[in-house]
Amino acid sequence: MAYHNPVLLKESVDGLNIQPSGVYVDVTFGGGGHSREILKKLGPQGKLFAFDQDKDALANKIDDERFSLINENFRFIKRFLRFYGVKKVDGILGDFGVSSHQFDVAERGFSTRFESKLDMRMNQSSSLSAFEVVNNYEEKQLRTVLSQYGELRNAPKIARTLVSARKDGEIATSEKLKEVLQPFLPAGREHKILAQVYQAIRIEVNQEIEVLKEFLLQTETLLKPGGRLSLISYHSLEDRLVKRYIRNGMFEGEPEKDFYGNISVPFQKVGKMIVPGSEEIKQNNRARSARLRIAERTE
């Protein structure tokens, strides 16, 4: 588990209500912690598919005939499951955070702790990197990214400063980015502001919001009636989408009511939102912002 400590391991896997002969999907394989726990509960006829677009995760592939690892983004979940003749599944687990491995390998550029090139690509073959966003986006685009994905109130000023600074040369490393951002990093809040900037850029680079929406919309037809979703989010943007989709089957607005005032939605929530306990947070500080929501596909 050095690659990635699985967050809310028991709670998220228990939330799937696993049937031994069922078909399950772990859309964020990473170090394989959640997948291994699912396999423990599957019988000989059970099947588990896992997705991970990061080629580094392939080194963690599990040697089990019931298991298949797909090196693709989970936004394509239905397309690639069809290659295996799978049209319906019994449960889907997603842990949407950046893996510990990605944070801890300096050259991947995900962490503010290291000096590195600006990268942040989960799929290392992708053409869009943090460097491209910081150096080539127009001021208006940068302002939108920082405001929407970083929830930074002074996004316009930060965007203007970045555009001005890059006239004197590329902003190619994390240290250079910190240097440019210094006026916006007051003592005591430096790490929080930097984390918001990094989050905004990372979400844009990896299209995380669009990917999550595309994925969620496919779960309605992919899950069998009674099938479960078990989804772990790490920031309010993701959690808000998951919560609204489970509640309404849509991301904006409200579902239509019938003549009697009733609504028909594809999912029913199971229990309340679950957060890690103090012991888990003490062992794995990155779990502190995790939020687990479980839902069941209605008939």
N, C-alpha and C positions, 0 to 999 in steps of 0.2 A: 504493500500500500504506500510505498515511498513516492510513487508517481502521483497519487492523488488519494487523500483520505475521503472515503465516501461519506457524504453528509446525510444525517437522518436515515442511516442505513436500514435499521429495523422498521422504522415507521413507514418509510416510503415503499419498501418491499411488502410489508404486511398490508399496506393500502391497496395493493393489486389484488388481494384475495385470490391468490394463485390456485388454479386447478392443475393437478399433476400432469394431465394430458393436454394442457392448453398451449396456445401460441402467444408469445410475449415479445415485446420490443423494448430495448434500452436504447433510446435515441442519442445518448451522450455517454459513450462507452468509457473514455478516459483510461483510468487505470484498471477498470473492470471490476471494481468493488461491488457495485450494485448488481452487475451481471452474475458474478459468482454466487451472490446470495440468492438470486432468482433460480439459478441452476440447482441449488441445494433443495429447492422446494418442488422442482419438476421431476416427473417420473420418466421412465424410458421412452414414452411416446411424446413427451413434451418437446417444445422447440423454442429457442430463443434467438432472435436476430438483434444485432447491435449495430449502431451507426456511429462513426466518428470521421470527420473530414481531415483531422490532423494525422499526418503519416506517422508521427512519433508514437501515437497510440497503438499502431499495428504491432509494436514489440510486445504488447501485453495480451495478445490474442490467446484465448483459452482453448486448450486442446480437449475438445469435447464434441462428439459427433452430433449432439443436439444443438450446437452453437454455430452461428455464422456471423462473421464480422464484415460489415460493408463500409468501405472507405469512401463515404460520401456524406454530404450535408443532409441533415434530417428533413430539410425542406422538401426533399424528393422522396419522402418515405413511401408513398403509394407506388411510385414508378419503380423503385428498386425492389420492393417486396413482390411486385408482380413478376419480376424475373425468376423468383423462387416459387411462383404459383400460389402466392398468398394474397388473398383478397380481404380476409377478415381475421382479426386477432382478438385475443381475450384481455389484453392489458398492455398499456404503454407507460413507461417510466421515463421522465426527463429531469436532468439535473443541469440547469442552464448556466451555471457559473463557469468562469475561467478555471481550468484545472490548476492544481498546485504546481504541477510540472511546468505549465506554461508561465506561471508567475515566477518560478524559481530558476528557469533557464534565462540568463541575462540577455542573450542575443535575440530572444524572441520579442523583447521590448515591451512586455506587458506590465512590468513593475516599475514604480517610481524609485525603487531602492538601488537600481543599478544604472551605471552609465552604459548605454547601448545605442545602436542605430534605431531610429523610429520605424517600427515594424507593426506589431500587434495583429498579424494575420493568423487566424486559427487554421486556415487552409494556406499552407506555405507556397502553393502554386498560384494563388490569387494575384492579380495585377494591382489591386488597390491596397496600399499600405498606409500606415500612419504618416510616413514621409509625404506621400502624395496628397493626403488631406491637408496637412499643415502647410505645405509649400505651394500647392497648385489650386486649392479651392479659392474661389472668389470670396470677398469679405462677407457678402450676404449669405453664402453657403456656410461659411464658418460660423457666423452668428447663429444660424438656424441649428446647426449641429450642437454647438455649445449650450444653447438655450434649451432645446428639446431633450437632448440626451444627457446633458450634464446638469441640467436645471440650475444653471449659473445666472444669477440676476444681472451680473455685469458682463454678460456675453458680448454685447456690442463693443465695449471697450477692449475686451480681450481680443476679439476678432480684428479690430482695427490695429491693435498693437502687433499682432502676428504678421499682418499684411505689410505693415510699415517696416518691421524688423527684417523680413526676408528680402527686402530691396538691397540690403547690405551683404547678402549671402545666404545660402541655404541654411535652414534649421534642420540639421540632419541627425542630431543625437538628443538623447534625453537631457543631458547636461545643458546643451544649448537652449532647449525648450524651457527648462527651469530658469535659465538666465534671462530669457526674454520675458517670462511670466513673473519675474521677481517683484515688480510693483504691485502685483495682485496677491502676493503671498505673505500676509501679515503674520508676525510671530504668534505661535500657538494655533494657527489655523492653516499653516502651510500644507501639511499633509492632506487635510480634508479637501482643500481647494484643488490641489494637484490630482487627487484621486477622482474628483468630479471631471476635471479636464480629460484625464486619461480614459475615464469611463465613456465620455462623450465621443472621443476619437475612436475608441475600440468598437463601440456600437456601430458607428458609421462604417468603419473598415469592414466589419463582418456582417453588416446589414442585419443585425440581431433582431431588431423589431420586426422587419419585414419577414425574416425567416420564421420567427415565432408565430406570426399571424398565419402565414401559409401552412405551417405545420398544424396549428390548432384547427383550422378549417377542414383539414383532411381527416381528423380523428373522428368526426361525426359519422362518416360512411365506413371508416376502417374498423371501428370497434363493433363487436357483436353486442346485441342487447344484453345488459348486465355486465359488460366489459368495463374495466376500470382505467382511469387516468390517474397517475400519481406524479405530480409536477412540483419541482423545487425551483423557486425563483430567488434572486439575490438583490434586486433593486425594485423600487416602486413601479417603474415603467413596465417591467415584465409582469410583476405580480398583479398590477391593475388589469392588464390584458387577460391574464389567466382567470382572474376572479370574474371579470365581466363575461368572458366567453362561457365559463361554467354556468353562470347565473342566467344569461340571456341567449347564448348561442350566437352572439354578435359582439362587436367591439364598441359600437356607438349606437345610440338610440335605444329604444325599447321594443321588445317583440310585440307583434300585433295580437290583440285579444279577439276571441271569437264572440259570437252573439251573446254568450252568457258571461263574458268578462274573463274567461280563462285563457291562459297562454300555453303554447306547446313549445317546449325547449328540449334540445337533444340530451342534456345532461342534468343530473341531480347531484348536488354536492353530498359528500359523505363526511359527516362530522365537521368539526371546526378546523380552521387553519392551525397547523402544528409548527412550533418553533423549537430549536434545539434547547436542551436543558443546560444548566450551568456547567455540568461536568463535561459535556461534549464540547462546549465553547472553550473550556479550560484546556482540553486536549487538542483542539483544533480551532484556533482563533478565527479562521476564515469562515467558520460555520455561523458566526454571530448574526449575520444578516439574512440567513436562510429562512424561507417561508414555504411550507409544504401544503399544497391543496390537493384533495382527492375527490374524484367525481365518478359517477357511474352512468353508463349509457342507458338511457331510458328505452322502453319498448317501442 
